[in-house]
């Protein structure tokens, strides 16, 4: 167990590991925003059915998610590129939206079939929506890191090469930038 903790700590100190930690933090923030909006609109406010409230929650959470991921997790500055960053990010987000909305609808259907009171049905809807995003989380990191927010001007550092700061790649990760 200690060896695993040391390996994870070593990974978190690499450029890719630092991005993963920041991406995870942004994901937690986005989840908090989306789940709060979903619970307030569906559970408390009852403004629309679960699937419609999930669409609203995802749209609201996607705005800070894009900005935090681009600027903080991947350290990109300047103006966003519409076709290389904005459109792919929103496309990925809406694929997640479709999946989470389907899961929210499934959760609502199951809760209704079980005859749960609205408060407990809301909890089931939130859990199903959250599960969908958990499933998509790893895939999104890979796409963001390898395709979307890549620093195309930085040299590729291959496994075993020294990083620009003089540290060797001791844990076998290949990365695009340091």
C-alpha positions as CSV (number, residue, x, y, z in Angstrom):
1,X,0.0,0.0,0.0
2,X,2.8,2.4,0.8
3,X,4.5,1.6,-2.5
4,X,1.3,2.4,-4.3
5,X,1.0,5.7,-2.5
6,X,4.6,6.6,-3.4
7,X,4.0,5.7,-7.0
8,X,0.9,7.9,-7.1
9,X,2.8,10.7,-5.5
10,X,5.5,10.4,-8.1
11,X,3.0,10.4,-10.9
12,X,1.3,13.5,-9.4
13,X,4.7,15.3,-9.7
14,X,5.1,14.7,-13.4
15,X,3.7,17.2,-15.9
16,X,0.9,14.7,-16.9
17,X,0.2,13.9,-13.3
18,X,-0.1,17.6,-12.4
19,X,-2.6,18.0,-15.3
20,X,-4.5,15.0,-14.0
21,X,-4.7,16.4,-10.5
22,X,-5.9,19.8,-11.9
23,X,-8.3,18.0,-14.3
24,X,-9.7,16.0,-11.3
25,X,-10.1,19.2,-9.3
26,X,-12.0,20.9,-12.2
27,X,-14.1,17.7,-12.5
28,X,-15.1,17.9,-8.9
29,X,-16.0,21.6,-9.3
30,X,-18.0,20.8,-12.4
31,X,-19.8,17.9,-10.7
32,X,-20.6,20.1,-7.7
33,X,-22.1,22.8,-10.0
34,X,-24.0,20.3,-12.2
35,X,-25.3,18.2,-9.3
36,X,-26.4,21.3,-7.3
37,X,-28.2,22.8,-10.3
38,X,-29.9,19.4,-11.0
39,X,-31.0,19.0,-7.4
40,X,-32.3,22.5,-7.1
41,X,-34.1,22.5,-10.5
42,X,-35.5,19.0,-10.3
43,X,-35.5,18.1,-6.6
44,X,-36.4,21.4,-4.9
45,X,-37.8,23.6,-7.6
46,X,-39.6,20.9,-9.7
47,X,-39.3,23.2,-12.7
48,X,-39.2,20.4,-15.3
49,X,-38.7,16.7,-15.7
50,X,-35.4,15.1,-14.7
51,X,-34.0,14.9,-18.2
52,X,-34.7,18.6,-19.0
53,X,-33.2,19.7,-15.6
54,X,-30.1,17.6,-16.4
55,X,-29.6,19.3,-19.7
56,X,-29.7,22.7,-17.9
57,X,-27.4,21.5,-15.2
58,X,-24.8,20.2,-17.7
59,X,-24.9,23.4,-19.8
60,X,-24.4,25.5,-16.7
61,X,-21.5,23.4,-15.5
62,X,-19.8,23.2,-18.9
63,X,-18.9,26.9,-19.0
64,X,-16.6,26.9,-15.9
65,X,-15.4,23.5,-16.8
66,X,-14.1,24.7,-20.2
67,X,-12.4,27.8,-18.8
68,X,-10.8,26.0,-15.8
69,X,-9.6,23.1,-17.9
70,X,-8.2,25.2,-20.7
71,X,-6.5,27.9,-18.6
72,X,-5.6,26.2,-15.3
73,X,-5.3,22.4,-15.9
74,X,-3.6,22.7,-19.4
75,X,-2.2,26.2,-18.9
76,X,-3.4,27.5,-22.2
77,X,-3.7,31.3,-22.5
78,X,-4.9,33.7,-25.1
79,X,-7.9,33.5,-27.3
80,X,-9.6,30.1,-27.6
81,X,-9.6,28.5,-31.1
82,X,-13.2,27.9,-32.1
83,X,-12.7,24.7,-34.2
84,X,-9.7,23.2,-32.4
85,X,-10.8,23.8,-28.8
86,X,-14.3,25.2,-28.3
87,X,-16.3,23.1,-30.7
88,X,-14.6,19.8,-29.7
89,X,-14.9,20.6,-26.0
90,X,-18.6,21.3,-26.3
91,X,-19.1,18.3,-28.5
92,X,-17.5,16.0,-25.9
93,X,-19.6,17.7,-23.2
94,X,-22.8,17.1,-25.1
95,X,-21.9,13.5,-25.7
96,X,-21.6,13.3,-21.9
97,X,-24.9,15.3,-21.7
98,X,-26.7,12.7,-23.8
99,X,-25.3,9.8,-21.7
100,X,-26.0,11.5,-18.4
101,X,-29.5,12.6,-19.5
102,X,-30.3,9.1,-20.5
103,X,-29.1,7.9,-17.2
104,X,-31.1,10.6,-15.3
105,X,-34.2,9.5,-17.2
106,X,-33.5,5.9,-16.4
107,X,-33.0,6.8,-12.7
108,X,-36.3,8.7,-12.7
109,X,-38.1,5.8,-14.4
110,X,-36.7,3.3,-11.8
111,X,-37.6,5.7,-8.9
112,X,-41.1,6.1,-10.2
113,X,-41.5,2.4,-10.7
114,X,-40.4,1.8,-7.1
115,X,-42.9,4.4,-5.9
116,X,-40.2,6.5,-4.2
117,X,-41.2,9.9,-2.8
118,X,-39.9,12.9,-4.8
119,X,-37.0,13.6,-2.5
120,X,-35.6,10.1,-2.8
121,X,-36.4,10.0,-6.5
122,X,-34.2,13.2,-6.8
123,X,-31.4,11.4,-5.1
124,X,-31.7,8.5,-7.5
125,X,-31.7,10.8,-10.5
126,X,-28.6,12.6,-9.2
127,X,-26.8,9.3,-8.5
128,X,-27.6,8.0,-12.0
129,X,-26.4,11.3,-13.6
130,X,-23.2,11.2,-11.5
131,X,-22.5,7.6,-12.5
132,X,-22.6,8.5,-16.2
133,X,-20.1,11.3,-15.7
134,X,-17.8,9.0,-13.7
135,X,-17.8,6.5,-16.6
136,X,-16.8,9.3,-19.1
137,X,-14.2,10.9,-16.9
138,X,-11.2,8.9,-17.9
139,X,-12.0,9.1,-21.6
140,X,-12.3,12.9,-21.5
141,X,-8.9,13.3,-19.8
142,X,-7.3,11.3,-22.6
143,X,-9.0,13.3,-25.3
144,X,-8.2,16.6,-23.6
145,X,-4.6,15.7,-22.9
146,X,-3.8,14.0,-26.3
147,X,-6.0,15.9,-28.8
148,X,-7.7,19.0,-27.5
149,X,-5.3,21.1,-25.3
150,X,-2.0,19.9,-26.8
151,X,0.8,22.4,-27.0
152,X,1.7,21.6,-30.6
153,X,4.9,23.7,-30.4
154,X,6.4,21.6,-27.5
155,X,8.7,18.6,-28.3
156,X,7.3,15.2,-27.6
157,X,9.1,13.6,-24.6
158,X,9.4,9.9,-25.1
159,X,9.6,7.3,-22.3
160,X,13.0,7.3,-20.6
161,X,14.0,10.7,-21.9
162,X,15.0,13.5,-19.6
163,X,12.5,16.2,-19.1
164,X,13.4,19.8,-19.9
165,X,13.8,20.5,-16.1
166,X,16.5,17.7,-15.9
167,X,14.4,15.0,-14.3
168,X,14.2,11.7,-16.0
169,X,10.9,10.1,-16.8
170,X,11.1,7.4,-14.1
171,X,7.5,6.2,-14.2
172,X,7.2,5.5,-18.0
173,X,4.8,8.1,-19.1
174,X,4.9,9.6,-22.6
175,X,3.7,13.2,-22.7
176,X,3.3,16.0,-25.2
177,X,4.7,18.9,-23.1
178,X,6.4,19.5,-19.8
